[in-house]
Structure formats: C-alpha cells, structure tokens
Amino acid sequence: MAAYYSRAIARDHLGDKQGALTDYNIYLETKPLDKEALFSRAVARFDFGQWAMSKEDPDSYMASHNLAVLSVASQDNELSEKLLIRSH
C-alpha cells in the first residue's frame, strides 16, 4: 500500500491532481489516520478545486484524535467533560 502513497506524491508533483487524489484515496482506505497522507490529500483537493472536501481530512483526523483522547481520559470524568466541551 505504501506504493500508492509514493505514486500519489509523484503524481502530485507532476501536476496530475486527479491521479494523485485517486492514489491518496486508495492508500487512505487502509491507513485512514496517516496524518501526512491526509494533509497531502487535503492540499491536492484544494489545488484541484475541491475546497469543501479539502477541509474534511484535517477534521476527520482531529475527530479521531479527540475520540482517542476521550477514551483514555474516560477514567477521569472531570477531564472527559472538559475535553467534550472543547471539541464542540
């Protein structure tokens, strides 16, 4: 699967935004929280004119990260409540 990510980067640098997006999508199906790939796809989406979709990648990473933090902090109810308030 790493080959898709490498090819996405190469296609992106060569100006093949559609090909890059296809490869980023394939790669991210198996590695959905790879922050570098998410960021790269967000930039490619932005450059390709998919502005609304470019915002989804950082948002999905942050939401997953926040859920992980909440699950760890669930032992401390006060901390969990503070984290929930900040995420809204």
HTML snippet that shows the backbone in 3Dmol.js (N, CA, C, O; Angstrom):
<script src="https://3Dmol.org/build/3Dmol-min.js"></script>
<div id="view" style="width:600px;height:400px;position:relative"></div>
<script>
const pdb = `
ATOM      1  N   MET A   1       0.807  -1.199   0.000  1.00  0.00           N
ATOM      2  CA  MET A   1       0.000   0.000   0.000  1.00  0.00           C
ATOM      3  C   MET A   1       0.854   1.270   0.000  1.00  0.00           C
ATOM      4  O   MET A   1       0.416   2.312  -0.488  1.00  0.00           O
ATOM      5  N   ALA A   2       2.040   1.189   0.532  1.00  0.00           N
ATOM      6  CA  ALA A   2       2.910   2.365   0.542  1.00  0.00           C
ATOM      7  C   ALA A   2       3.215   2.834  -0.878  1.00  0.00           C
ATOM      8  O   ALA A   2       3.511   4.009  -1.096  1.00  0.00           O
ATOM      9  N   ALA A   3       3.141   1.918  -1.841  1.00  0.00           N
ATOM     10  CA  ALA A   3       3.404   2.292  -3.236  1.00  0.00           C
ATOM     11  C   ALA A   3       2.371   3.306  -3.728  1.00  0.00           C
ATOM     12  O   ALA A   3       2.703   4.204  -4.501  1.00  0.00           O
ATOM     13  N   TYR A   4       1.122   3.165  -3.285  1.00  0.00           N
ATOM     14  CA  TYR A   4       0.089   4.129  -3.686  1.00  0.00           C
ATOM     15  C   TYR A   4       0.401   5.518  -3.149  1.00  0.00           C
ATOM     16  O   TYR A   4       0.205   6.519  -3.838  1.00  0.00           O
ATOM     17  N   TYR A   5       0.883   5.571  -1.927  1.00  0.00           N
ATOM     18  CA  TYR A   5       1.221   6.869  -1.337  1.00  0.00           C
ATOM     19  C   TYR A   5       2.398   7.496  -2.083  1.00  0.00           C
ATOM     20  O   TYR A   5       2.383   8.689  -2.387  1.00  0.00           O
ATOM     21  N   SER A   6       3.412   6.688  -2.373  1.00  0.00           N
ATOM     22  CA  SER A   6       4.574   7.199  -3.117  1.00  0.00           C
ATOM     23  C   SER A   6       4.170   7.679  -4.502  1.00  0.00           C
ATOM     24  O   SER A   6       4.622   8.729  -4.958  1.00  0.00           O
ATOM     25  N   ARG A   7       3.317   6.908  -5.173  1.00  0.00           N
ATOM     26  CA  ARG A   7       2.882   7.308  -6.510  1.00  0.00           C
ATOM     27  C   ARG A   7       2.008   8.556  -6.443  1.00  0.00           C
ATOM     28  O   ARG A   7       2.065   9.404  -7.334  1.00  0.00           O
ATOM     29  N   ALA A   8       1.203   8.670  -5.394  1.00  0.00           N
ATOM     30  CA  ALA A   8       0.372   9.873  -5.231  1.00  0.00           C
ATOM     31  C   ALA A   8       1.249  11.110  -5.124  1.00  0.00           C
ATOM     32  O   ALA A   8       0.961  12.137  -5.737  1.00  0.00           O
ATOM     33  N   ILE A   9       2.308  11.009  -4.351  1.00  0.00           N
ATOM     34  CA  ILE A   9       3.227  12.150  -4.200  1.00  0.00           C
ATOM     35  C   ILE A   9       3.858  12.495  -5.549  1.00  0.00           C
ATOM     36  O   ILE A   9       3.938  13.664  -5.927  1.00  0.00           O
ATOM     37  N   ALA A  10       4.306  11.457  -6.273  1.00  0.00           N
ATOM     38  CA  ALA A  10       4.926  11.686  -7.579  1.00  0.00           C
ATOM     39  C   ALA A  10       3.941  12.328  -8.550  1.00  0.00           C
ATOM     40  O   ALA A  10       4.284  13.284  -9.245  1.00  0.00           O
ATOM     41  N   ARG A  11       2.718  11.802  -8.597  1.00  0.00           N
ATOM     42  CA  ARG A  11       1.706  12.362  -9.490  1.00  0.00           C
ATOM     43  C   ARG A  11       1.382  13.799  -9.117  1.00  0.00           C
ATOM     44  O   ARG A  11       1.192  14.650  -9.987  1.00  0.00           O
ATOM     45  N   ASP A  12       1.320  14.063  -7.821  1.00  0.00           N
ATOM     46  CA  ASP A  12       1.032  15.417  -7.345  1.00  0.00           C
ATOM     47  C   ASP A  12       2.111  16.387  -7.831  1.00  0.00           C
ATOM     48  O   ASP A  12       1.802  17.472  -8.323  1.00  0.00           O
ATOM     49  N   HIS A  13       3.360  15.995  -7.693  1.00  0.00           N
ATOM     50  CA  HIS A  13       4.472  16.860  -8.110  1.00  0.00           C
ATOM     51  C   HIS A  13       4.506  17.057  -9.622  1.00  0.00           C
ATOM     52  O   HIS A  13       4.990  18.081 -10.105  1.00  0.00           O
ATOM     53  N   LEU A  14       3.994  16.083 -10.370  1.00  0.00           N
ATOM     54  CA  LEU A  14       3.958  16.195 -11.830  1.00  0.00           C
ATOM     55  C   LEU A  14       2.720  16.931 -12.339  1.00  0.00           C
ATOM     56  O   LEU A  14       2.562  17.148 -13.541  1.00  0.00           O
ATOM     57  N   GLY A  15       1.846  17.312 -11.408  1.00  0.00           N
ATOM     58  CA  GLY A  15       0.658  18.071 -11.776  1.00  0.00           C
ATOM     59  C   GLY A  15      -0.562  17.225 -12.088  1.00  0.00           C
ATOM     60  O   GLY A  15      -1.588  17.758 -12.511  1.00  0.00           O
ATOM     61  N   ASP A  16      -0.473  15.921 -11.889  1.00  0.00           N
ATOM     62  CA  ASP A  16      -1.605  15.023 -12.132  1.00  0.00           C
ATOM     63  C   ASP A  16      -2.431  14.935 -10.854  1.00  0.00           C
ATOM     64  O   ASP A  16      -2.344  13.958 -10.110  1.00  0.00           O
ATOM     65  N   LYS A  17      -3.236  15.971 -10.609  1.00  0.00           N
ATOM     66  CA  LYS A  17      -4.007  16.046  -9.361  1.00  0.00           C
ATOM     67  C   LYS A  17      -5.040  14.931  -9.263  1.00  0.00           C
ATOM     68  O   LYS A  17      -5.220  14.349  -8.193  1.00  0.00           O
ATOM     69  N   GLN A  18      -5.723  14.625 -10.372  1.00  0.00           N
ATOM     70  CA  GLN A  18      -6.733  13.571 -10.332  1.00  0.00           C
ATOM     71  C   GLN A  18      -6.091  12.217 -10.014  1.00  0.00           C
ATOM     72  O   GLN A  18      -6.615  11.460  -9.197  1.00  0.00           O
ATOM     73  N   GLY A  19      -4.970  11.914 -10.651  1.00  0.00           N
ATOM     74  CA  GLY A  19      -4.265  10.660 -10.369  1.00  0.00           C
ATOM     75  C   GLY A  19      -3.766  10.608  -8.937  1.00  0.00           C
ATOM     76  O   GLY A  19      -3.824   9.566  -8.285  1.00  0.00           O
ATOM     77  N   ALA A  20      -3.276  11.742  -8.453  1.00  0.00           N
ATOM     78  CA  ALA A  20      -2.795  11.811  -7.071  1.00  0.00           C
ATOM     79  C   ALA A  20      -3.937  11.561  -6.102  1.00  0.00           C
ATOM     80  O   ALA A  20      -3.786  10.809  -5.138  1.00  0.00           O
ATOM     81  N   LEU A  21      -5.077  12.186  -6.352  1.00  0.00           N
ATOM     82  CA  LEU A  21      -6.234  12.000  -5.470  1.00  0.00           C
ATOM     83  C   LEU A  21      -6.693  10.543  -5.457  1.00  0.00           C
ATOM     84  O   LEU A  21      -7.044  10.008  -4.405  1.00  0.00           O
ATOM     85  N   THR A  22      -6.687   9.915  -6.610  1.00  0.00           N
ATOM     86  CA  THR A  22      -7.071   8.503  -6.688  1.00  0.00           C
ATOM     87  C   THR A  22      -6.151   7.655  -5.820  1.00  0.00           C
ATOM     88  O   THR A  22      -6.613   6.809  -5.054  1.00  0.00           O
ATOM     89  N   ASP A  23      -4.845   7.885  -5.943  1.00  0.00           N
ATOM     90  CA  ASP A  23      -3.886   7.094  -5.163  1.00  0.00           C
ATOM     91  C   ASP A  23      -3.951   7.416  -3.673  1.00  0.00           C
ATOM     92  O   ASP A  23      -3.838   6.517  -2.840  1.00  0.00           O
ATOM     93  N   TYR A  24      -4.133   8.687  -3.331  1.00  0.00           N
ATOM     94  CA  TYR A  24      -4.298   9.027  -1.908  1.00  0.00           C
ATOM     95  C   TYR A  24      -5.525   8.319  -1.339  1.00  0.00           C
ATOM     96  O   TYR A  24      -5.480   7.791  -0.227  1.00  0.00           O
ATOM     97  N   ASN A  25      -6.620   8.308  -2.101  1.00  0.00           N
ATOM     98  CA  ASN A  25      -7.843   7.650  -1.632  1.00  0.00           C
ATOM     99  C   ASN A  25      -7.626   6.158  -1.395  1.00  0.00           C
ATOM    100  O   ASN A  25      -8.060   5.619  -0.378  1.00  0.00           O
ATOM    101  N   ILE A  26      -6.960   5.500  -2.325  1.00  0.00           N
ATOM    102  CA  ILE A  26      -6.690   4.059  -2.171  1.00  0.00           C
ATOM    103  C   ILE A  26      -5.825   3.817  -0.942  1.00  0.00           C
ATOM    104  O   ILE A  26      -6.113   2.929  -0.140  1.00  0.00           O
ATOM    105  N   TYR A  27      -4.771   4.603  -0.796  1.00  0.00           N
ATOM    106  CA  TYR A  27      -3.874   4.441   0.352  1.00  0.00           C
ATOM    107  C   TYR A  27      -4.614   4.679   1.669  1.00  0.00           C
ATOM    108  O   TYR A  27      -4.453   3.919   2.624  1.00  0.00           O
ATOM    109  N   LEU A  28      -5.419   5.730   1.714  1.00  0.00           N
ATOM    110  CA  LEU A  28      -6.095   6.098   2.962  1.00  0.00           C
ATOM    111  C   LEU A  28      -7.225   5.148   3.336  1.00  0.00           C
ATOM    112  O   LEU A  28      -7.706   5.191   4.469  1.00  0.00           O
ATOM    113  N   GLU A  29      -7.657   4.297   2.422  1.00  0.00           N
ATOM    114  CA  GLU A  29      -8.630   3.267   2.788  1.00  0.00           C
ATOM    115  C   GLU A  29      -8.036   2.290   3.800  1.00  0.00           C
ATOM    116  O   GLU A  29      -8.752   1.751   4.644  1.00  0.00           O
ATOM    117  N   THR A  30      -6.730   2.065   3.712  1.00  0.00           N
ATOM    118  CA  THR A  30      -6.076   1.132   4.636  1.00  0.00           C
ATOM    119  C   THR A  30      -5.373   1.846   5.778  1.00  0.00           C
ATOM    120  O   THR A  30      -5.124   1.238   6.819  1.00  0.00           O
ATOM    121  N   LYS A  31      -5.052   3.103   5.610  1.00  0.00           N
ATOM    122  CA  LYS A  31      -4.366   3.892   6.643  1.00  0.00           C
ATOM    123  C   LYS A  31      -5.123   5.205   6.853  1.00  0.00           C
ATOM    124  O   LYS A  31      -4.601   6.277   6.546  1.00  0.00           O
ATOM    125  N   PRO A  32      -6.351   5.128   7.374  1.00  0.00           N
ATOM    126  CA  PRO A  32      -7.198   6.327   7.434  1.00  0.00           C
ATOM    127  C   PRO A  32      -6.717   7.431   8.367  1.00  0.00           C
ATOM    128  O   PRO A  32      -7.199   8.560   8.276  1.00  0.00           O
ATOM    129  N   LEU A  33      -5.787   7.135   9.252  1.00  0.00           N
ATOM    130  CA  LEU A  33      -5.314   8.172  10.182  1.00  0.00           C
ATOM    131  C   LEU A  33      -3.870   8.584   9.921  1.00  0.00           C
ATOM    132  O   LEU A  33      -3.231   9.175  10.791  1.00  0.00           O
ATOM    133  N   ASP A  34      -3.350   8.280   8.740  1.00  0.00           N
ATOM    134  CA  ASP A  34      -1.999   8.707   8.386  1.00  0.00           C
ATOM    135  C   ASP A  34      -2.041  10.213   8.160  1.00  0.00           C
ATOM    136  O   ASP A  34      -2.497  10.684   7.118  1.00  0.00           O
ATOM    137  N   LYS A  35      -1.562  10.958   9.147  1.00  0.00           N
ATOM    138  CA  LYS A  35      -1.733  12.414   9.102  1.00  0.00           C
ATOM    139  C   LYS A  35      -1.007  13.053   7.927  1.00  0.00           C
ATOM    140  O   LYS A  35      -1.491  14.045   7.382  1.00  0.00           O
ATOM    141  N   GLU A  36       0.144  12.514   7.520  1.00  0.00           N
ATOM    142  CA  GLU A  36       0.850  13.091   6.379  1.00  0.00           C
ATOM    143  C   GLU A  36       0.062  12.876   5.091  1.00  0.00           C
ATOM    144  O   GLU A  36      -0.033  13.779   4.259  1.00  0.00           O
ATOM    145  N   ALA A  37      -0.501  11.681   4.925  1.00  0.00           N
ATOM    146  CA  ALA A  37      -1.298  11.399   3.724  1.00  0.00           C
ATOM    147  C   ALA A  37      -2.584  12.226   3.730  1.00  0.00           C
ATOM    148  O   ALA A  37      -3.004  12.731   2.689  1.00  0.00           O
ATOM    149  N   LEU A  38      -3.202  12.362   4.888  1.00  0.00           N
ATOM    150  CA  LEU A  38      -4.409  13.193   4.985  1.00  0.00           C
ATOM    151  C   LEU A  38      -4.112  14.639   4.618  1.00  0.00           C
ATOM    152  O   LEU A  38      -4.876  15.279   3.896  1.00  0.00           O
ATOM    153  N   PHE A  39      -2.992  15.146   5.123  1.00  0.00           N
ATOM    154  CA  PHE A  39      -2.618  16.525   4.814  1.00  0.00           C
ATOM    155  C   PHE A  39      -2.324  16.672   3.317  1.00  0.00           C
ATOM    156  O   PHE A  39      -2.767  17.630   2.682  1.00  0.00           O
ATOM    157  N   SER A  40      -1.576  15.717   2.762  1.00  0.00           N
ATOM    158  CA  SER A  40      -1.240  15.783   1.338  1.00  0.00           C
ATOM    159  C   SER A  40      -2.491  15.721   0.473  1.00  0.00           C
ATOM    160  O   SER A  40      -2.606  16.452  -0.510  1.00  0.00           O
ATOM    161  N   ARG A  41      -3.445  14.836   0.844  1.00  0.00           N
ATOM    162  CA  ARG A  41      -4.682  14.756   0.076  1.00  0.00           C
ATOM    163  C   ARG A  41      -5.486  16.045   0.214  1.00  0.00           C
ATOM    164  O   ARG A  41      -6.100  16.498  -0.752  1.00  0.00           O
ATOM    165  N   ALA A  42      -5.485  16.634   1.401  1.00  0.00           N
ATOM    166  CA  ALA A  42      -6.207  17.891   1.592  1.00  0.00           C
ATOM    167  C   ALA A  42      -5.636  18.983   0.688  1.00  0.00           C
ATOM    168  O   ALA A  42      -6.389  19.747   0.083  1.00  0.00           O
ATOM    169  N   VAL A  43      -4.317  19.056   0.596  1.00  0.00           N
ATOM    170  CA  VAL A  43      -3.676  20.055  -0.272  1.00  0.00           C
ATOM    171  C   VAL A  43      -3.998  19.770  -1.737  1.00  0.00           C
ATOM    172  O   VAL A  43      -4.306  20.688  -2.497  1.00  0.00           O
ATOM    173  N   ALA A  44      -3.928  18.495  -2.132  1.00  0.00           N
ATOM    174  CA  ALA A  44      -4.250  18.131  -3.515  1.00  0.00           C
ATOM    175  C   ALA A  44      -5.708  18.466  -3.831  1.00  0.00           C
ATOM    176  O   ALA A  44      -6.011  18.975  -4.911  1.00  0.00           O
ATOM    177  N   ARG A  45      -6.604  18.183  -2.896  1.00  0.00           N
ATOM    178  CA  ARG A  45      -8.015  18.516  -3.103  1.00  0.00           C
ATOM    179  C   ARG A  45      -8.198  20.024  -3.263  1.00  0.00           C
ATOM    180  O   ARG A  45      -8.944  20.481  -4.129  1.00  0.00           O
ATOM    181  N   PHE A  46      -7.514  20.782  -2.425  1.00  0.00           N
ATOM    182  CA  PHE A  46      -7.599  22.242  -2.509  1.00  0.00           C
ATOM    183  C   PHE A  46      -7.099  22.718  -3.866  1.00  0.00           C
ATOM    184  O   PHE A  46      -7.756  23.522  -4.527  1.00  0.00           O
ATOM    185  N   ASP A  47      -5.931  22.218  -4.284  1.00  0.00           N
ATOM    186  CA  ASP A  47      -5.360  22.608  -5.572  1.00  0.00           C
ATOM    187  C   ASP A  47      -6.252  22.204  -6.740  1.00  0.00           C
ATOM    188  O   ASP A  47      -6.272  22.877  -7.771  1.00  0.00           O
ATOM    189  N   PHE A  48      -6.986  21.108  -6.582  1.00  0.00           N
ATOM    190  CA  PHE A  48      -7.866  20.600  -7.637  1.00  0.00           C
ATOM    191  C   PHE A  48      -9.207  21.335  -7.641  1.00  0.00           C
ATOM    192  O   PHE A  48     -10.036  21.105  -8.522  1.00  0.00           O
ATOM    193  N   GLY A  49      -9.422  22.212  -6.668  1.00  0.00           N
ATOM    194  CA  GLY A  49     -10.658  22.983  -6.604  1.00  0.00           C
ATOM    195  C   GLY A  49     -11.734  22.357  -5.740  1.00  0.00           C
ATOM    196  O   GLY A  49     -12.876  22.817  -5.738  1.00  0.00           O
ATOM    197  N   GLN A  50     -11.383  21.312  -5.006  1.00  0.00           N
ATOM    198  CA  GLN A  50     -12.342  20.652  -4.116  1.00  0.00           C
ATOM    199  C   GLN A  50     -12.187  21.236  -2.712  1.00  0.00           C
ATOM    200  O   GLN A  50     -11.745  20.558  -1.785  1.00  0.00           O
ATOM    201  N   TRP A  51     -12.564  22.518  -2.579  1.00  0.00           N
ATOM    202  CA  TRP A  51     -12.287  23.241  -1.344  1.00  0.00           C
ATOM    203  C   TRP A  51     -13.011  22.660  -0.138  1.00  0.00           C
ATOM    204  O   TRP A  51     -12.406  22.515   0.924  1.00  0.00           O
ATOM    205  N   ALA A  52     -14.272  22.329  -0.272  1.00  0.00           N
ATOM    206  CA  ALA A  52     -15.018  21.782   0.868  1.00  0.00           C
ATOM    207  C   ALA A  52     -14.436  20.433   1.292  1.00  0.00           C
ATOM    208  O   ALA A  52     -14.300  20.156   2.484  1.00  0.00           O
ATOM    209  N   MET A  53     -14.099  19.606   0.320  1.00  0.00           N
ATOM    210  CA  MET A  53     -13.539  18.291   0.641  1.00  0.00           C
ATOM    211  C   MET A  53     -12.140  18.405   1.249  1.00  0.00           C
ATOM    212  O   MET A  53     -11.736  17.553   2.040  1.00  0.00           O
ATOM    213  N   SER A  54     -11.405  19.451   0.882  1.00  0.00           N
ATOM    214  CA  SER A  54     -10.052  19.602   1.424  1.00  0.00           C
ATOM    215  C   SER A  54     -10.080  19.838   2.931  1.00  0.00           C
ATOM    216  O   SER A  54      -9.114  19.543   3.634  1.00  0.00           O
ATOM    217  N   LYS A  55     -11.189  20.368   3.413  1.00  0.00           N
ATOM    218  CA  LYS A  55     -11.326  20.620   4.855  1.00  0.00           C
ATOM    219  C   LYS A  55     -11.673  19.351   5.632  1.00  0.00           C
ATOM    220  O   LYS A  55     -11.435  19.281   6.838  1.00  0.00           O
ATOM    221  N   GLU A  56     -12.232  18.350   4.954  1.00  0.00           N
ATOM    222  CA  GLU A  56     -12.673  17.134   5.632  1.00  0.00           C
ATOM    223  C   GLU A  56     -11.522  16.323   6.213  1.00  0.00           C
ATOM    224  O   GLU A  56     -11.674  15.731   7.282  1.00  0.00           O
ATOM    225  N   ASP A  57     -10.376  16.279   5.539  1.00  0.00           N
ATOM    226  CA  ASP A  57      -9.280  15.438   6.007  1.00  0.00           C
ATOM    227  C   ASP A  57      -8.725  15.873   7.360  1.00  0.00           C
ATOM    228  O   ASP A  57      -8.607  15.042   8.260  1.00  0.00           O
ATOM    229  N   PRO A  58      -8.380  17.156   7.532  1.00  0.00           N
ATOM    230  CA  PRO A  58      -7.924  17.559   8.869  1.00  0.00           C
ATOM    231  C   PRO A  58      -9.008  17.389   9.935  1.00  0.00           C
ATOM    232  O   PRO A  58      -8.709  17.029  11.074  1.00  0.00           O
ATOM    233  N   ASP A  59     -10.263  17.647   9.566  1.00  0.00           N
ATOM    234  CA  ASP A  59     -11.367  17.494  10.515  1.00  0.00           C
ATOM    235  C   ASP A  59     -11.518  16.042  10.956  1.00  0.00           C
ATOM    236  O   ASP A  59     -11.722  15.774  12.140  1.00  0.00           O
ATOM    237  N   SER A  60     -11.419  15.094  10.008  1.00  0.00           N
ATOM    238  CA  SER A  60     -11.591  13.686  10.372  1.00  0.00           C
ATOM    239  C   SER A  60     -10.439  13.203  11.247  1.00  0.00           C
ATOM    240  O   SER A  60     -10.637  12.402  12.160  1.00  0.00           O
ATOM    241  N   TYR A  61      -9.231  13.695  10.961  1.00  0.00           N
ATOM    242  CA  TYR A  61      -8.094  13.305  11.798  1.00  0.00           C
ATOM    243  C   TYR A  61      -8.273  13.837  13.218  1.00  0.00           C
ATOM    244  O   TYR A  61      -8.056  13.116  14.191  1.00  0.00           O
ATOM    245  N   MET A  62      -8.669  15.098  13.326  1.00  0.00           N
ATOM    246  CA  MET A  62      -8.828  15.691  14.657  1.00  0.00           C
ATOM    247  C   MET A  62      -9.966  15.015  15.424  1.00  0.00           C
ATOM    248  O   MET A  62      -9.850  14.810  16.632  1.00  0.00           O
ATOM    249  N   ALA A  63     -11.046  14.672  14.755  1.00  0.00           N
ATOM    250  CA  ALA A  63     -12.155  13.997  15.425  1.00  0.00           C
ATOM    251  C   ALA A  63     -11.710  12.638  15.951  1.00  0.00           C
ATOM    252  O   ALA A  63     -12.041  12.271  17.078  1.00  0.00           O
ATOM    253  N   SER A  64     -10.967  11.894  15.150  1.00  0.00           N
ATOM    254  CA  SER A  64     -10.474  10.585  15.594  1.00  0.00           C
ATOM    255  C   SER A  64      -9.501  10.740  16.755  1.00  0.00           C
ATOM    256  O   SER A  64      -9.520   9.960  17.706  1.00  0.00           O
ATOM    257  N   HIS A  65      -8.659  11.747  16.665  1.00  0.00           N
ATOM    258  CA  HIS A  65      -7.693  12.005  17.737  1.00  0.00           C
ATOM    259  C   HIS A  65      -8.434  12.359  19.031  1.00  0.00           C
ATOM    260  O   HIS A  65      -8.087  11.865  20.103  1.00  0.00           O
ATOM    261  N   ASN A  66      -9.440  13.202  18.928  1.00  0.00           N
ATOM    262  CA  ASN A  66     -10.196  13.596  20.109  1.00  0.00           C
ATOM    263  C   ASN A  66     -10.909  12.410  20.748  1.00  0.00           C
ATOM    264  O   ASN A  66     -10.976  12.313  21.974  1.00  0.00           O
ATOM    265  N   LEU A  67     -11.441  11.508  19.926  1.00  0.00           N
ATOM    266  CA  LEU A  67     -12.091  10.322  20.471  1.00  0.00           C
ATOM    267  C   LEU A  67     -11.103   9.434  21.205  1.00  0.00           C
ATOM    268  O   LEU A  67     -11.428   8.857  22.243  1.00  0.00           O
ATOM    269  N   ALA A  68      -9.894   9.324  20.665  1.00  0.00           N
ATOM    270  CA  ALA A  68      -8.868   8.523  21.329  1.00  0.00           C
ATOM    271  C   ALA A  68      -8.503   9.131  22.675  1.00  0.00           C
ATOM    272  O   ALA A  68      -8.348   8.420  23.668  1.00  0.00           O
ATOM    273  N   VAL A  69      -8.369  10.441  22.699  1.00  0.00           N
ATOM    274  CA  VAL A  69      -8.050  11.126  23.954  1.00  0.00           C
ATOM    275  C   VAL A  69      -9.176  10.923  24.959  1.00  0.00           C
ATOM    276  O   VAL A  69      -8.928  10.675  26.139  1.00  0.00           O
ATOM    277  N   LEU A  70     -10.404  11.027  24.491  1.00  0.00           N
ATOM    278  CA  LEU A  70     -11.547  10.844  25.384  1.00  0.00           C
ATOM    279  C   LEU A  70     -11.604   9.430  25.943  1.00  0.00           C
ATOM    280  O   LEU A  70     -11.941   9.234  27.111  1.00  0.00           O
ATOM    281  N   SER A  71     -11.280   8.455  25.121  1.00  0.00           N
ATOM    282  CA  SER A  71     -11.335   7.081  25.618  1.00  0.00           C
ATOM    283  C   SER A  71     -10.279   6.843  26.689  1.00  0.00           C
ATOM    284  O   SER A  71     -10.520   6.094  27.636  1.00  0.00           O
ATOM    285  N   VAL A  72      -9.117   7.466  26.552  1.00  0.00           N
ATOM    286  CA  VAL A  72      -8.068   7.343  27.563  1.00  0.00           C
ATOM    287  C   VAL A  72      -8.458   8.096  28.821  1.00  0.00           C
ATOM    288  O   VAL A  72      -8.217   7.639  29.938  1.00  0.00           O
ATOM    289  N   ALA A  73      -9.066   9.257  28.622  1.00  0.00           N
ATOM    290  CA  ALA A  73      -9.416  10.110  29.757  1.00  0.00           C
ATOM    291  C   ALA A  73     -10.713   9.691  30.437  1.00  0.00           C
ATOM    292  O   ALA A  73     -11.099  10.286  31.442  1.00  0.00           O
ATOM    293  N   SER A  74     -11.386   8.682  29.910  1.00  0.00           N
ATOM    294  CA  SER A  74     -12.696   8.312  30.451  1.00  0.00           C
ATOM    295  C   SER A  74     -12.633   7.881  31.913  1.00  0.00           C
ATOM    296  O   SER A  74     -13.656   7.858  32.597  1.00  0.00           O
ATOM    297  N   GLN A  75     -11.469   7.550  32.383  1.00  0.00           N
ATOM    298  CA  GLN A  75     -11.314   7.207  33.791  1.00  0.00           C
ATOM    299  C   GLN A  75     -11.444   8.440  34.678  1.00  0.00           C
ATOM    300  O   GLN A  75     -11.740   8.324  35.867  1.00  0.00           O
ATOM    301  N   ASP A  76     -11.227   9.608  34.108  1.00  0.00           N
ATOM    302  CA  ASP A  76     -11.315  10.864  34.833  1.00  0.00           C
ATOM    303  C   ASP A  76     -12.499  11.645  34.268  1.00  0.00           C
ATOM    304  O   ASP A  76     -12.356  12.324  33.251  1.00  0.00           O
ATOM    305  N   ASN A  77     -13.655  11.561  34.903  1.00  0.00           N
ATOM    306  CA  ASN A  77     -14.876  12.185  34.390  1.00  0.00           C
ATOM    307  C   ASN A  77     -14.745  13.690  34.218  1.00  0.00           C
ATOM    308  O   ASN A  77     -15.268  14.250  33.254  1.00  0.00           O
ATOM    309  N   GLU A  78     -14.056  14.348  35.136  1.00  0.00           N
ATOM    310  CA  GLU A  78     -13.897  15.799  35.038  1.00  0.00           C
ATOM    311  C   GLU A  78     -13.109  16.166  33.784  1.00  0.00           C
ATOM    312  O   GLU A  78     -13.481  17.095  33.067  1.00  0.00           O
ATOM    313  N   LEU A  79     -12.023  15.442  33.516  1.00  0.00           N
ATOM    314  CA  LEU A  79     -11.220  15.703  32.334  1.00  0.00           C
ATOM    315  C   LEU A  79     -12.009  15.396  31.066  1.00  0.00           C
ATOM    316  O   LEU A  79     -11.932  16.150  30.096  1.00  0.00           O
ATOM    317  N   SER A  80     -12.760  14.311  31.058  1.00  0.00           N
ATOM    318  CA  SER A  80     -13.569  13.949  29.897  1.00  0.00           C
ATOM    319  C   SER A  80     -14.575  15.044  29.573  1.00  0.00           C
ATOM    320  O   SER A  80     -14.768  15.382  28.405  1.00  0.00           O
ATOM    321  N   GLU A  81     -15.216  15.599  30.591  1.00  0.00           N
ATOM    322  CA  GLU A  81     -16.186  16.667  30.372  1.00  0.00           C
ATOM    323  C   GLU A  81     -15.516  17.904  29.790  1.00  0.00           C
ATOM    324  O   GLU A  81     -16.068  18.546  28.897  1.00  0.00           O
ATOM    325  N   LYS A  82     -14.337  18.242  30.286  1.00  0.00           N
ATOM    326  CA  LYS A  82     -13.614  19.405  29.754  1.00  0.00           C
ATOM    327  C   LYS A  82     -13.260  19.195  28.278  1.00  0.00           C
ATOM    328  O   LYS A  82     -13.393  20.114  27.470  1.00  0.00           O
ATOM    329  N   LEU A  83     -12.809  17.987  27.928  1.00  0.00           N
ATOM    330  CA  LEU A  83     -12.451  17.688  26.547  1.00  0.00           C
ATOM    331  C   LEU A  83     -13.677  17.735  25.646  1.00  0.00           C
ATOM    332  O   LEU A  83     -13.587  18.220  24.518  1.00  0.00           O
ATOM    333  N   LEU A  84     -14.806  17.248  26.110  1.00  0.00           N
ATOM    334  CA  LEU A  84     -16.028  17.288  25.325  1.00  0.00           C
ATOM    335  C   LEU A  84     -16.459  18.725  25.055  1.00  0.00           C
ATOM    336  O   LEU A  84     -16.886  19.056  23.949  1.00  0.00           O
ATOM    337  N   ILE A  85     -16.347  19.569  26.063  1.00  0.00           N
ATOM    338  CA  ILE A  85     -16.734  20.972  25.908  1.00  0.00           C
ATOM    339  C   ILE A  85     -15.839  21.657  24.872  1.00  0.00           C
ATOM    340  O   ILE A  85     -16.335  22.420  24.044  1.00  0.00           O
ATOM    341  N   ARG A  86     -14.526  21.396  24.905  1.00  0.00           N
ATOM    342  CA  ARG A  86     -13.608  21.996  23.956  1.00  0.00           C
ATOM    343  C   ARG A  86     -13.851  21.530  22.533  1.00  0.00           C
ATOM    344  O   ARG A  86     -13.637  22.297  21.595  1.00  0.00           O
ATOM    345  N   SER A  87     -14.288  20.297  22.347  1.00  0.00           N
ATOM    346  CA  SER A  87     -14.453  19.754  20.990  1.00  0.00           C
ATOM    347  C   SER A  87     -15.715  20.254  20.310  1.00  0.00           C
ATOM    348  O   SER A  87     -15.893  20.027  19.114  1.00  0.00           O
ATOM    349  N   HIS A  88     -16.595  20.928  21.041  1.00  0.00           N
ATOM    350  CA  HIS A  88     -17.850  21.413  20.418  1.00  0.00           C
ATOM    351  C   HIS A  88     -17.783  22.858  20.139  1.00  0.00           C
ATOM    352  O   HIS A  88     -18.740  23.432  19.621  1.00  0.00           O
TER     353      HIS A  88
END
`;
const viewer = $3Dmol.createViewer("view");
viewer.addModel(pdb, "pdb");
viewer.setStyle({}, {cartoon: {color: "spectrum"}});
viewer.zoomTo();
viewer.render();
</script>
